[in-house]
């Protein structure tokens, strides 16, 4: 999937807007102060890092949700419990593999 920086940033912002609009009732994502800013920045970085379709990883530009039992840089991990995230601190999966996680 070949996209320019602006296309990916717009798609990331739209994803964040859909989450903000629909998650008040579903509550599938943990609260995040600037989800749109994070997703937009990740989208711009991915577009810059992999500008050509031939070089893009398989899940390039695919927004993926990650259950909070899997650690991801920059997002809290609580394992579906009321434990503080620090209680589950440890090694994290890097979030820069070309796909962006809209959150948890």
C-alpha positions, 0 to 999 in steps of 0.5 A: 500500500503506497501512501504519502505522509498526508494520506497516512496522517489523515487516515490515522486522524480518522481512525482516532476520530472513530475511536473517540466517537464510538468508544464512549459506549464500547470502552474497548480502548484505554483512555489516552490523552492524545491518541490522534497526535500519536497515531498521526506522528506514527503514520508520518514516521512510517511513510517517511521510513518506507516511502516505496511500496516494495519496501513496506512491511506486510502490515504497513498502514494497517491499524491494529488493536492490541489486547492489553496482555501484550506490551507495546511501547507507550501504552499501559499494560494491565492484563485486563486487571486492576493492577497498576501497569508498573506491576506488569513492567517488563520487556515491550514489543516495539511499536515501529513495525510499520503498522500503527496500533490505535490503542487498547 
